[in-house]
């Protein structure tokens, strides 16, 4: 701790290391079209268990450092998604920042939910292995083939946004009492 100045300094250094490992791994996967590289990464998924255990504990803490870590992960996602666009593996986005945020939050939140639903949520090696086996194909299907049969809904929402029409009302801004949103 002395080297980092405080527990928060040590935690920030650990967070920085984890975020960079994830960023570099994702970036590498979006720079190759060789299936052997993709399968090699999947074969090593269990080796990420210690890092993911730290990440899960960190992200669930709701501390300022956890919020900064989430933001860093989204920033990194925007960066490696743009690399994927430049490399021709990904389609460009009308709003790269929003896409990165959506993918980061749905991916991270989905993984946290998967952990909770797993038969052995404390065995991160098994969780990661099973997550890879169960989620890679459906994710690739959605990302590759899409989900909707046409763009009618998307076009309507884009048009509303361009006109400045909010998607939701402000009726949800009322105090719901002492019921926390999470926790």
C-alpha positions as CSV (number, residue, x, y, z in Angstrom):
1,X,0.0,0.0,0.0
2,X,2.9,2.3,0.8
3,X,4.0,2.3,-2.9
4,X,0.5,3.4,-4.0
5,X,-0.1,5.9,-1.2
6,X,-3.4,4.4,0.0
7,X,-5.8,1.5,-0.4
8,X,-7.6,3.6,-3.0
9,X,-4.3,4.2,-4.8
10,X,-3.7,0.4,-4.8
11,X,-7.2,-0.3,-6.0
12,X,-6.9,2.3,-8.8
13,X,-3.7,0.7,-9.9
14,X,-5.4,-2.7,-9.9
15,X,-8.4,-1.3,-11.8
16,X,-6.1,0.3,-14.4
17,X,-4.4,-3.1,-14.9
18,X,-7.6,-5.0,-15.3
19,X,-9.2,-2.4,-17.6
20,X,-6.0,-2.5,-19.8
21,X,-6.0,-6.3,-19.9
22,X,-9.6,-6.3,-21.1
23,X,-9.1,-3.5,-23.6
24,X,-6.0,-5.2,-25.1
25,X,-7.7,-8.6,-25.3
26,X,-10.9,-7.2,-26.9
27,X,-8.8,-5.1,-29.3
28,X,-6.8,-8.1,-30.3
29,X,-9.9,-10.1,-31.1
30,X,-11.2,-7.3,-33.4
31,X,-8.0,-7.2,-35.4
32,X,-8.0,-10.7,-36.7
33,X,-10.1,-12.7,-39.1
34,X,-8.4,-16.0,-38.3
35,X,-10.8,-18.4,-36.5
36,X,-7.7,-20.1,-35.0
37,X,-7.1,-16.9,-33.0
38,X,-10.7,-16.7,-31.8
39,X,-10.7,-20.4,-30.7
40,X,-7.4,-19.9,-29.0
41,X,-8.9,-17.0,-27.0
42,X,-11.9,-19.1,-26.1
43,X,-9.7,-22.0,-25.0
44,X,-8.0,-19.6,-22.5
45,X,-11.2,-18.2,-21.0
46,X,-10.7,-19.9,-17.7
47,X,-7.4,-18.2,-17.2
48,X,-9.3,-14.9,-16.8
49,X,-11.1,-16.2,-13.6
50,X,-8.9,-14.3,-11.1
51,X,-9.1,-11.1,-13.1
52,X,-12.9,-11.5,-13.4
53,X,-13.3,-12.2,-9.7
54,X,-11.6,-8.9,-8.9
55,X,-13.6,-7.1,-11.6
56,X,-16.9,-8.5,-10.3
57,X,-16.2,-7.4,-6.7
58,X,-14.9,-4.0,-7.9
59,X,-17.9,-3.3,-10.2
60,X,-20.5,-4.3,-7.6
61,X,-19.1,-2.1,-4.9
62,X,-20.9,1.1,-6.1
63,X,-17.9,3.2,-4.9
64,X,-16.6,6.2,-6.8
65,X,-13.7,3.9,-8.0
66,X,-16.2,1.4,-9.3
67,X,-18.1,4.1,-11.2
68,X,-14.8,5.3,-12.7
69,X,-14.0,1.7,-13.6
70,X,-17.3,1.3,-15.4
71,X,-16.7,4.6,-17.3
72,X,-13.2,3.5,-18.2
73,X,-14.5,0.2,-19.6
74,X,-17.0,2.1,-21.7
75,X,-14.3,4.4,-23.0
76,X,-12.2,1.4,-23.8
77,X,-15.1,-0.3,-25.6
78,X,-15.6,2.8,-27.7
79,X,-11.9,2.7,-28.7
80,X,-11.7,-1.0,-29.6
81,X,-15.1,-0.9,-31.4
82,X,-13.7,1.9,-33.5
83,X,-10.6,-0.3,-34.2
84,X,-13.0,-3.0,-35.4
85,X,-14.7,-0.5,-37.7
86,X,-11.3,0.6,-39.1
87,X,-10.3,-3.1,-39.6
88,X,-13.5,-3.9,-41.5
89,X,-14.8,-6.4,-38.9
90,X,-17.6,-4.1,-37.5
91,X,-20.1,-1.9,-39.1
92,X,-19.8,1.8,-38.3
93,X,-22.3,3.3,-35.8
94,X,-24.4,6.5,-36.1
95,X,-23.5,7.1,-32.5
96,X,-20.3,5.2,-31.5
97,X,-20.3,6.4,-27.9
98,X,-23.9,5.3,-27.3
99,X,-23.2,1.9,-28.9
100,X,-20.1,1.4,-26.7
101,X,-22.1,2.3,-23.6
102,X,-25.0,0.0,-24.6
103,X,-22.7,-2.9,-25.2
104,X,-20.7,-2.3,-22.1
105,X,-23.7,-2.1,-19.8
106,X,-25.6,-5.0,-21.4
107,X,-22.6,-7.2,-21.5
108,X,-21.4,-6.4,-18.0
109,X,-24.9,-6.5,-16.5
110,X,-25.7,-9.7,-18.4
111,X,-22.5,-11.4,-17.1
112,X,-23.3,-10.3,-13.5
113,X,-26.8,-11.8,-13.9
114,X,-25.3,-15.0,-15.4
115,X,-23.1,-15.4,-12.4
116,X,-26.1,-15.1,-10.1
117,X,-28.0,-17.8,-12.1
118,X,-25.0,-20.2,-12.3
119,X,-25.1,-23.5,-10.3
120,X,-21.8,-22.6,-8.7
121,X,-21.4,-18.8,-8.8
122,X,-18.3,-18.8,-6.7
123,X,-16.3,-21.0,-9.2
124,X,-15.5,-18.3,-11.7
125,X,-13.6,-20.7,-13.9
126,X,-16.7,-22.8,-14.4
127,X,-18.8,-19.7,-14.8
128,X,-16.6,-18.3,-17.5
129,X,-16.4,-21.7,-19.3
130,X,-20.1,-22.2,-19.2
131,X,-20.8,-18.6,-20.2
132,X,-18.6,-19.0,-23.2
133,X,-20.3,-22.3,-24.2
134,X,-23.8,-20.9,-23.7
135,X,-23.5,-17.3,-24.8
136,X,-21.0,-17.0,-27.7
137,X,-23.3,-18.4,-30.4
138,X,-26.4,-16.4,-29.5
139,X,-24.3,-13.3,-29.2
140,X,-22.7,-13.8,-32.5
141,X,-26.0,-14.5,-34.1
142,X,-27.5,-11.3,-32.9
143,X,-24.4,-9.3,-33.7
144,X,-24.0,-10.9,-37.2
145,X,-27.5,-11.5,-38.4
146,X,-29.4,-8.9,-36.4
147,X,-32.7,-9.4,-34.5
148,X,-35.4,-7.4,-36.2
149,X,-36.7,-8.1,-39.7
150,X,-36.6,-4.5,-40.7
151,X,-35.6,-1.0,-39.5
152,X,-39.1,0.4,-38.9
153,X,-38.8,0.7,-35.2
154,X,-35.2,2.0,-35.3
155,X,-36.1,4.6,-38.0
156,X,-39.1,5.8,-35.9
157,X,-36.9,6.3,-32.8
158,X,-34.2,8.0,-34.8
159,X,-36.8,10.4,-36.3
160,X,-38.2,11.2,-32.9
161,X,-34.7,11.8,-31.5
162,X,-33.9,14.1,-34.4
163,X,-37.1,16.1,-33.7
164,X,-36.1,16.4,-30.1
165,X,-39.0,14.2,-28.9
166,X,-38.1,12.4,-25.7
167,X,-38.6,8.6,-25.6
168,X,-39.9,8.7,-22.1
169,X,-42.0,11.1,-19.9
170,X,-40.8,12.8,-16.8
171,X,-43.4,11.0,-14.7
172,X,-40.6,8.7,-13.5
173,X,-38.8,11.6,-11.7
174,X,-40.9,11.3,-8.6
175,X,-39.5,10.0,-5.3
176,X,-40.4,6.4,-5.0
177,X,-39.9,6.6,-1.2
178,X,-37.0,4.8,0.4
179,X,-37.0,1.9,-2.0
180,X,-33.4,1.7,-3.5
181,X,-33.0,1.0,-7.2
182,X,-30.4,-1.6,-6.4
183,X,-28.8,-3.2,-3.4
